Amino acid sequence: MFDVFQISQVLIRSITYLGAADHRKDPDLLAAWSANKDPQTIRRWLQSGTELWLAEMDGQVSGVGALRFGSEIASLYVDPAYVRRGVGLALLVRMEHELAQQGCTIAHLNATATARAFYRRYGWQDAAAPEHWCGMRHYPMRKSLHPPDEGLRPSAAGDMSR
C-alpha cells in the first residue's frame, strides 16, 4: 500500500522548492497549487483510477508520477533532496512506457514553465498556446509514443513501483 502521507510530503516539498519560479513564492499561488496534494485527496485519486508511480531511493519516496485517461501524464514531481539524480527521467520513461503498453500513441501533459525545458529535452513538444491556471502559466505538451524511444530506459535512479 502506498504511504499517502509520504507522497503528500514529496508533492508539497517539490511544489514549494522546485516550483518557486512558477508560484513566485506567492502564498496564495502556493496554497492553490498544493491544495489538492493532501493524503485524503491522494486516496481519492487512487479510488478514481489514477495510476500513481513512485520512485524510491534510500528507502524513501523520491518522486511521484501520475497517469490518467490512458494518455495523460497528470503529475511528475521529484523531492528536492533527490534532484539531479535521474529520478524525474526514470519516472518519465517508465510512465511513457506504460502508456505505450496500454496502446497510447500520443501522450499529453501540462508543464509548468520550470518543467518545460526538462520535457523538451526528452522529445516533448508544445501542443498549444500556454494556458493559465491559478495565476500560473502551464504549457500543453504532447509526445508521440509510437515508435517508443529506444534510447531512454529507466536508470538506476531508484526502484519503480506502482
C-alpha positions in Angstrom: 0.0 0.0 0.0 1.2 3.5 -0.8 2.2 5.8 2.1 -0.1 8.7 1.1 1.4 10.9 3.8 4.9 10.5 2.4 3.6 11.0 -1.1 1.8 14.2 0.0 5.1 15.5 1.6 7.0 14.9 -1.6 4.5 16.7 -3.7 4.3 19.7 -1.4 8.1 19.9 -1.0 8.6 19.7 -4.7 6.0 22.5 -5.4 7.4 24.7 -2.6 11.0 24.5 -3.5 11.3 23.3 -7.1 8.3 25.3 -8.3 9.3 28.6 -6.7 9.9 30.3 -10.1 6.3 29.3 -11.1 4.5 30.4 -7.9 6.9 33.2 -7.3 6.8 32.5 -3.6 3.3 34.0 -3.5 1.5 32.3 -0.6 -1.9 32.4 -2.4 -0.4 30.7 -5.6 1.5 28.2 -3.5 -1.7 27.4 -1.5 -3.8 27.0 -4.7 -1.2 24.6 -6.3 -0.7 22.4 -3.2 -4.4 22.4 -2.1 -5.2 19.0 -3.6 -1.9 17.3 -2.5 -3.1 16.2 0.9 -3.3 12.5 1.8 -7.1 12.4 1.6 -7.1 13.7 -2.0 -4.4 11.3 -3.0 -6.6 8.4 -1.7 -9.4 9.8 -3.9 -7.1 9.8 -6.9 -6.3 6.2 -6.4 -10.0 5.3 -6.0 -10.9 7.2 -9.2 -8.5 5.1 -11.3 -5.5 7.5 -11.4 -2.3 5.4 -11.6 0.4 6.6 -9.2 4.0 5.7 -9.9 6.7 6.1 -7.3 10.5 6.2 -7.4 12.3 5.2 -4.3 15.8 5.9 -3.1 17.4 5.2 0.2 14.1 3.7 1.3 12.2 6.9 0.8 9.8 8.1 -1.9 12.0 10.3 -4.1 9.5 11.0 -6.9 5.8 10.7 -7.7 4.1 10.4 -11.1 0.5 10.0 -12.1 -1.2 8.8 -15.2 -4.9 9.2 -16.1 -7.2 8.8 -19.0 -4.9 6.4 -20.8 -2.9 9.2 -22.5 -2.1 11.8 -19.9 0.9 12.3 -17.6 -1.1 14.1 -14.9 1.8 14.7 -12.5 5.6 14.3 -12.2 7.2 15.6 -9.0 10.7 14.9 -7.6 11.6 15.5 -3.9 14.1 18.3 -3.8 16.5 16.1 -1.9 16.8 13.8 -5.0 17.1 16.4 -7.8 19.7 15.7 -10.5 19.9 12.0 -9.6 17.8 10.7 -12.5 14.6 10.3 -10.6 12.5 12.5 -12.9 13.8 10.9 -16.0 13.3 7.4 -14.7 9.7 8.2 -13.8 9.0 9.9 -17.1 10.4 7.0 -19.1 8.5 4.4 -17.1 5.2 6.3 -17.4 5.7 6.8 -21.2 6.4 3.1 -21.5 3.3 2.2 -19.5 1.1 4.5 -21.7 2.6 2.9 -24.8 1.9 -0.6 -23.4 -1.7 0.5 -22.9 -1.9 1.4 -26.6 -1.4 5.2 -26.3 0.3 6.6 -29.4 0.2 10.3 -28.4 0.7 11.3 -24.8 -0.2 14.6 -23.2 0.8 16.7 -20.2 0.7 20.2 -18.9 4.1 21.5 -17.9 5.0 24.4 -15.7 7.4 27.0 -17.1 10.1 25.4 -14.8 9.5 21.8 -16.1 9.0 22.7 -19.8 12.7 22.5 -20.7 13.0 19.1 -19.0 10.2 17.7 -21.1 11.5 19.2 -24.3 14.9 17.6 -23.7 13.2 14.2 -23.8 11.1 14.7 -27.0 8.0 16.5 -25.8 6.7 19.3 -28.0 4.4 22.3 -27.3 0.9 21.3 -28.3 -1.0 24.6 -27.9 -0.6 28.1 -26.6 0.2 28.5 -22.9 -2.8 28.3 -20.5 -3.3 30.0 -17.1 -4.2 28.0 -14.0 -4.4 29.7 -10.6 -2.4 32.6 -11.9 0.5 30.5 -13.3 1.3 29.6 -16.8 1.1 26.0 -17.9 2.2 24.6 -21.3 0.2 21.9 -23.0 2.6 19.4 -24.4 2.5 16.1 -26.4 4.8 13.4 -27.5 4.5 10.6 -30.0 4.9 7.2 -28.3 5.0 5.3 -31.5 7.6 4.1 -32.1 8.8 4.1 -28.5 12.1 5.9 -27.7 14.7 3.2 -27.8 17.4 5.3 -26.2 15.6 6.1 -23.0 15.3 3.4 -20.4 14.6 3.5 -16.6 18.0 4.0 -15.0 19.4 3.1 -11.7 17.7 6.2 -10.2 15.7 4.0 -8.0 13.1 1.2 -7.9 9.9 1.9 -9.7 6.7 0.6 -8.2 3.1 1.2 -8.9 
